[in-house]
């Protein structure tokens, strides 16, 4: 039996919505700011599907993910259809020249892992990693703007 854990983190970014959206909606760019995401490949034959690889010291997970809802400059929602069970959404809020990005992820933790690791500890690790990812995104987009490079 598995338990689902969910975490939400948000960050305000000093960037216009069109730039924020262009980066997040290009899923293959996510490894640039998401520490544990080693690669994302959108499938040419079905752009709603993407193959993800998460890797860190000593472990690796892969999954196939499907976009379940996409509203430009508002939301990208997904769920895994194979591999590591997960689902979530990235929501975007336009503050006229600034943007808020809110990332919610949920993942299934196998019962055996719950017995080995305290879910509260695992939750703190995941939440702090996601928060750091959003901070890296903020820094990444800031560096892009400072260099004058378009996304």
C-alpha positions in Angstrom: 0.0 0.0 0.0 1.2 3.5 -0.8 0.7 6.9 0.7 0.5 10.1 -1.3 2.4 13.1 -0.1 1.8 16.6 -1.4 3.8 19.8 -1.2 3.2 23.3 -2.5 5.8 26.1 -2.8 5.6 29.4 -4.4 8.0 32.3 -5.3 7.6 35.8 -6.7 9.8 36.5 -9.7 10.8 39.9 -11.0 9.9 39.0 -14.6 6.9 39.5 -16.9 4.5 36.6 -17.3 5.3 36.0 -21.0 9.0 35.2 -20.1 8.1 33.1 -17.1 5.6 31.1 -19.1 8.0 30.6 -22.1 10.5 29.0 -19.8 8.2 26.8 -17.8 6.1 25.7 -20.8 9.3 24.4 -22.5 9.6 21.3 -20.2 13.0 20.3 -21.6 14.5 23.4 -20.0 13.6 22.4 -16.4 16.9 20.6 -15.6 18.5 24.1 -15.8 16.8 25.0 -12.5 15.5 21.8 -11.0 18.4 20.1 -9.1 17.3 16.5 -9.2 15.8 16.5 -12.7 18.5 15.1 -14.9 16.5 15.2 -18.1 13.1 15.8 -19.7 12.3 14.8 -23.2 9.0 15.7 -24.8 7.9 12.9 -27.2 7.7 14.0 -30.8 4.9 11.6 -31.6 2.7 12.9 -28.7 3.7 16.3 -27.3 1.4 15.8 -24.3 3.8 13.1 -23.1 7.2 13.6 -21.7 9.9 11.2 -20.3 11.5 12.4 -17.1 14.6 11.3 -15.3 15.2 12.2 -11.6 18.7 11.4 -10.3 20.7 12.1 -7.2 23.4 10.5 -5.3 22.6 6.8 -5.1 19.2 6.8 -6.7 17.4 7.3 -10.0 13.8 7.3 -11.1 12.1 7.7 -14.4 8.6 8.2 -15.5 6.3 9.1 -18.4 4.2 12.1 -17.7 1.0 13.4 -19.4 -0.1 17.0 -19.5 -3.7 16.9 -18.2 -4.5 20.6 -18.3 -2.7 23.5 -20.0 -4.0 27.0 -20.0 -1.3 29.4 -21.3 0.1 31.7 -18.6 -2.2 30.1 -16.0 -1.5 26.4 -15.4 0.3 23.3 -16.4 -1.1 20.2 -14.7 0.3 16.7 -15.1 0.2 13.1 -13.9 2.5 10.2 -14.4 1.3 7.4 -16.6 4.2 5.1 -16.1 7.1 4.8 -13.7 7.4 6.9 -10.5 3.8 7.8 -9.5 3.4 11.5 -9.3 1.1 14.4 -10.2 0.9 18.1 -9.7 0.5 21.6 -11.2 2.5 24.7 -11.8 0.2 27.8 -11.5 1.1 31.2 -12.7 -0.1 34.6 -11.4 0.5 37.8 -13.3 1.4 40.8 -11.2 1.9 43.1 -14.1 5.7 43.0 -14.6 6.2 40.5 -11.8 5.0 36.9 -11.6 4.2 34.3 -8.9 5.0 30.7 -9.7 3.3 28.1 -7.4 4.4 24.5 -7.8 2.4 21.7 -6.2 3.7 18.2 -6.5 2.3 14.9 -5.1 4.0 11.6 -5.2 3.4 8.1 -4.0 5.6 6.7 -1.3 5.6 2.9 -1.1 4.6 1.5 2.2 8.1 -0.1 2.7 9.8 3.3 2.3 7.5 4.8 4.8 8.6 2.2 7.3 12.3 3.0 6.6 12.1 6.8 6.5 9.9 9.1 8.5 7.5 10.7 6.1 7.9 14.1 7.9 11.7 13.9 7.2 11.1 12.9 3.5 8.6 15.7 3.2 11.0 18.3 4.6 13.7 17.2 2.1 11.3 17.3 -0.9 9.8 20.7 0.1 13.2 22.3 0.7 14.5 20.9 -2.6 11.5 22.3 -4.5 11.9 25.7 -2.7 15.5 25.7 -3.8 14.5 24.8 -7.3 12.1 27.8 -7.5 14.9 30.1 -6.1 17.2 28.7 -8.8 14.5 29.5 -11.4 14.2 33.1 -10.0 18.0 33.5 -10.3 18.1 31.9 -13.7 15.4 34.2 -15.1 17.2 37.2 -13.5 20.5 36.2 -15.2 18.7 35.9 -18.5 17.2 39.3 -18.1 20.5 40.8 -17.0 22.3 39.4 -20.1 19.5 40.5 -22.4 19.0 37.0 -23.8 15.5 36.0 -24.7 14.3 32.6 -23.5 
